[in-house]
Amino acid sequence: AARIIQNMDPTADPCQDFYQYACGGWLNRHVIPETSSRYSIFDILRDELEIILKGVLETSDQGDREAFQKAKILYKSCMNESLIEQRDSLPLLEALMMVGDWPVASADWNKTKELNWSMEEKLSIMNSRFNKRVLIDMFVWNDDQDSSRHIIYIDQPSLGMPSRDYYFNGGNYQRVREAYLQFMITIAKMIREDKNMSKEDSFVQEEMAKVMELETEIAN
C-alpha cells in the first residue's frame, strides 16, 4: 500500500487528470532510460538482479559446484571481447560445417555435401547442439493427462520473424520483411567473403529469395 501511495500524486485532481493522480509519483521519480521503450517495477528488479548476478559471476569459482562453474565460464567467455573479435566469424563457420554447410556459401555444395546430407540428422543436431528448432519443434515435458510422467511433444516451431503477419501484411510489416531479406543477403555475402569466395550478388539474391519464399510457405 505504501508503494502504491508513493507512486501516486494526491495533489492532482482525479476528475481532471486521473493518470497524473494515479501515476504522478512514479513519473516524478523515474525517467525512462534512453536504451528502453518502457520502465516499470519489473525493469527495476531486473536491473538490480543483473547487478547482483554480475557480482556473483565475477567471484572465484574455486570450491563451486559444477553448475556454478559452468555459469561463470559462460559469463567469462561472453565478456572476453578481445578473443571474440580475434575469432571473428570462425565459430559461425564451424557451426555451419556441423549442420552440413550452407549451399549459398559453398562453391560446389551439390557435388560435395548433398550426397551425404540427411535432413533428419541435421534437424536433430540443430536441436541438440544449438537448441534451434527448424521445421519441427520436439521436446520432452510433463504429460497433460498424467503429471507423474514425461512424454515427447511435437509442435510447430517459431518463425524467422515474430509472427505470420510479417510475411503477408503491408505497411510496416512489408518494410520489416524487406529489411529481413536484405539482412539475409548481407550475411550470405559476408560469409562468402570470409571463405574467400566471390560475392556473386545475383546468385545470393536469388538463393535468399528462395529462402524467403520457403519461410512464407511455412508461415502460411
C-alpha positions in Angstrom: 0.0 0.0 0.0 2.8 2.4 0.8 4.4 1.8 -2.5 1.2 2.4 -4.4 0.6 5.7 -2.4 4.3 6.7 -3.1 3.7 6.3 -6.9 0.5 8.4 -6.8 0.2 12.2 -6.9 -2.5 13.1 -4.4 -2.2 16.8 -5.3 -3.7 16.1 -8.7 -7.5 16.2 -9.1 -8.5 12.7 -10.3 -11.6 14.1 -12.0 -9.3 16.3 -14.2 -6.3 14.1 -14.8 -6.7 10.6 -13.4 -3.4 9.4 -15.0 -1.4 12.1 -13.1 -3.3 11.3 -9.9 -2.6 7.5 -10.2 1.0 7.6 -11.6 2.3 11.1 -10.9 4.6 10.0 -8.1 6.2 7.3 -10.3 6.7 9.8 -13.2 8.3 12.3 -10.9 10.9 9.8 -9.5 11.7 7.8 -12.6 12.9 8.6 -16.1 12.7 6.0 -19.0 16.3 5.2 -19.9 17.4 6.1 -23.5 18.0 2.4 -24.1 14.5 1.3 -23.2 11.0 1.8 -24.5 9.4 1.2 -21.1 10.3 1.3 -17.4 8.3 -0.4 -14.6 9.0 -2.0 -11.3 9.8 -5.3 -13.1 12.5 -3.5 -15.1 14.0 -2.1 -11.9 14.0 -5.5 -10.3 15.7 -7.0 -13.4 18.4 -4.3 -13.4 19.0 -4.9 -9.7 19.2 -8.6 -10.2 21.7 -8.2 -13.1 24.0 -6.2 -10.8 23.8 -8.9 -8.2 24.4 -11.7 -10.7 27.4 -9.8 -12.2 29.0 -9.7 -8.7 28.4 -13.4 -8.2 29.7 -14.4 -11.6 32.9 -12.4 -11.2 33.9 -14.1 -7.9 36.4 -17.0 -7.9 34.9 -20.4 -8.9 37.1 -22.4 -6.5 35.0 -24.8 -4.5 31.9 -24.1 -6.5 29.5 -26.8 -7.7 29.8 -27.8 -11.3 26.7 -25.9 -12.4 28.1 -22.6 -10.9 31.5 -23.2 -12.5 29.8 -23.6 -15.9 27.8 -20.4 -15.4 31.0 -18.5 -14.6 32.8 -20.0 -17.6 30.0 -18.9 -19.9 30.0 -15.4 -18.4 33.8 -15.1 -18.8 33.6 -16.3 -22.4 31.0 -13.6 -23.3 33.0 -10.9 -21.6 36.2 -11.8 -23.4 35.6 -9.3 -26.2 39.2 -9.3 -27.5 39.1 -13.1 -28.1 35.6 -12.8 -29.7 36.9 -10.2 -32.1 40.0 -12.2 -32.8 38.0 -15.3 -33.7 35.7 -13.2 -35.8 33.4 -15.4 -37.9 35.2 -18.7 -37.2 32.7 -20.0 -34.7 29.9 -19.4 -37.2 31.7 -21.1 -40.0 32.4 -24.1 -37.7 28.7 -24.2 -36.8 27.7 -24.2 -40.4 30.1 -27.1 -41.1 28.4 -29.1 -38.3 25.0 -28.8 -40.0 26.2 -29.7 -43.5 27.4 -26.3 -44.7 25.3 -23.7 -46.4 24.7 -24.1 -50.2 24.6 -20.3 -50.8 28.1 -20.1 -49.2 29.6 -23.1 -50.9 31.0 -23.4 -54.4 30.0 -26.9 -55.0 27.6 -28.0 -52.3 25.5 -30.2 -54.6 28.5 -32.3 -55.5 30.4 -32.5 -52.2 27.8 -32.2 -49.5 24.3 -33.1 -50.8 25.1 -36.8 -51.3 25.7 -37.4 -47.5 23.3 -34.8 -46.3 20.3 -36.0 -44.2 17.6 -33.6 -43.1 16.6 -35.8 -40.1 20.2 -35.9 -38.9 20.7 -32.2 -39.3 17.4 -31.3 -37.6 18.5 -33.4 -34.6 21.9 -31.7 -34.5 20.3 -28.2 -34.7 18.0 -29.2 -31.8 20.5 -31.0 -29.5 23.7 -28.9 -30.1 22.2 -25.4 -30.8 18.8 -25.6 -29.2 17.4 -24.4 -32.6 14.1 -25.8 -33.8 13.7 -25.9 -37.6 10.5 -27.1 -39.4 9.6 -29.3 -36.3 9.7 -28.5 -32.6 10.3 -31.5 -30.5 10.7 -31.5 -26.7 10.0 -33.6 -23.5 7.5 -32.2 -21.0 5.0 -33.3 -18.4 2.1 -35.4 -19.7 -1.1 -33.3 -19.6 -3.1 -36.4 -18.8 -0.7 -37.9 -16.2 1.7 -35.4 -14.5 3.7 -38.3 -12.9 5.4 -39.0 -16.3 7.0 -37.2 -19.2 6.2 -37.6 -22.9 7.6 -36.4 -26.2 5.8 -33.4 -27.7 5.9 -32.5 -31.4 4.8 -29.0 -32.4 5.4 -26.3 -34.9 8.5 -24.1 -34.2 8.6 -20.3 -34.2 9.0 -18.4 -37.5 12.0 -16.5 -38.6 10.1 -13.2 -38.0 8.0 -12.6 -34.9 4.6 -13.7 -36.4 2.7 -14.7 -39.5 1.6 -11.1 -40.1 5.1 -10.1 -41.1 5.0 -12.4 -44.1 1.8 -11.2 -45.6 0.7 -7.8 -44.4 1.7 -4.4 -45.9 2.8 -1.2 -44.3 5.4 -1.5 -41.6 5.2 -5.3 -41.9 6.4 -5.1 -45.5 9.3 -2.8 -44.6 10.4 -5.3 -41.9 10.1 -8.1 -44.5 12.3 -6.2 -47.0 14.8 -5.5 -44.3 14.8 -9.1 -43.2 15.5 -10.3 -46.8 18.3 -7.7 -47.1 19.8 -8.9 -43.8 19.9 -12.5 -45.1 21.6 -11.3 -48.3 24.1 -9.3 -46.3 25.0 -12.2 -44.1 25.4 -14.6 -47.0 27.7 -12.2 -48.8 29.7 -11.7 -45.6 30.2 -15.4 -45.1 31.2 -15.9 -48.7 33.8 -13.2 -48.3 35.1 -14.8 -45.1 35.5 -18.0 -47.0 37.4 -16.2 -49.8 34.6 -16.7 -52.3 33.4 -14.1 -54.7 30.2 -12.2 -53.6 28.1 -13.3 -56.6 25.4 -10.7 -55.9 22.8 -12.0 -58.3 23.2 -15.7 -57.1 23.0 -14.7 -53.5 19.9 -12.6 -54.0 18.2 -15.5 -55.9 19.0 -18.0 -53.2 17.8 -15.8 -50.4 14.6 -15.0 -52.3 14.0 -18.8 -52.3 14.6 -19.0 -48.6 12.1 -16.2 -48.1 9.6 -18.0 -50.3 10.0 -21.2 -48.2 9.6 -19.3 -45.0 6.4 -17.7 -46.4 5.0 -21.1 -47.3 5.7 -22.3 -43.8 4.1 -19.3 -42.3 1.0 -19.9 -44.5 
